[in-house]
């Protein structure tokens, strides 16, 4: 959230439109969802290995990579839905030179500045 504020203060206007304002909350939603899914996938695979020790040899590295890719793609759904639904809720405040978020005001806005 520092970068949009710094660039705007230096230029005296909003240079990069709302692109950087969108990046802050949507990247947080994306990476939190992806890490949650990957963390849940690891113990599930361990449980599968313990419960079916002879079938666990069928899991190859290629299948594991596909599973991780599925987790990342599934995690992409949440921020895309937020972007489609709330894309007009992001604005730039010239009073405090920060992005304002209508859907969750405490997510990225620093009110102490």
N, C-alpha and C positions, 0 to 999 in steps of 0.2 A: 504494500500500500504506500510505501515511501516513494517508489519510482514515479507513479502518476503525479503525486504532489510535487516532487522535486522538478520534474520536467515542466509542469505547468507554472511553477514559480519562476523558473529561469526564463521561460518563453513569455510569460505574462498572459498566457491564454492556454486553453486546453488544446494541446497539439495532437495527441494520439486518439482523440475522440473517446469513446467508451471501451476501446479494446482492452486496455489495461485494467479498467474497472471490472470488466467481465472476467478477466483471468483470475483474479484473487478468489472469489467465492467458488467458481466452478472448478478450479484446480483443487481446492480443498475438498469439495464434494467427491471429485474423481479419485484422488489419491487415498482418501479415507475409505471409500467404498472398495477400492481395489485391494488395499492392505487387509481390510476386514475379510474379504472373500479368500484371499491367499492364506491368511492365518487360519481360517476355518478349514481350508482344503488340506493343509499339512497334517493336522491330527486325524482327519478323516482317512487320509491315505495310510497313516500309521495303524489306525484301527483295522482297516481293510487288510493290511499286511499281517497283523496279529491274528485276526479272525480266520483268514484264508491264507495260510503260509505258502501253500503250493500253487495257488492261483496268482500270488503276488509276483511270480516270475514273468507272468504275461505282460506286466506293465513295463513298457520300454521307455526310454528317454524321450522318444518322439511323442508318445502318448502323454507323458508328463508335461511336455512343452505345450501340447495342444490344450491340456487342461488349464495351464496357467494363462494361455492366450484367451481361453473362454472366460476366465475370471476377469481379465483386463477388459474384454469387450462387454461383459455383463456390467461391470462397474461404470462403463461409459454411458449406460442408459440413464442413470440418475441425473448427471449434469446436463445431458441433452434435453431431458424432460424439463428441467428447471429453465434452461435457455429458451425453449419453445414457449413455455407458459409465462415466465416472468421477464422476458427480454426487455420490456419497456419499464421495468422497475428500477433500472440502474440509471442514475443521473450524476452529473458532476456539479458540485457546489462551489461556486466562485467565492463564496464568503469564507470558507475554511480551506479551499483548494483541495478537496477530497471527494472521493466517490461516495454517493449516498445510495443505499440499497433499500428498496421498499419491502422486500420479502423477509429480510432479517437484519435489522439495523445494528445489531451487536456483533455480526459476523466479522467484518473487516474494518469498520469505521472506528477510528480512535477518537473518542470524544474529549480527550484531555488536551488535544492540541489546539 
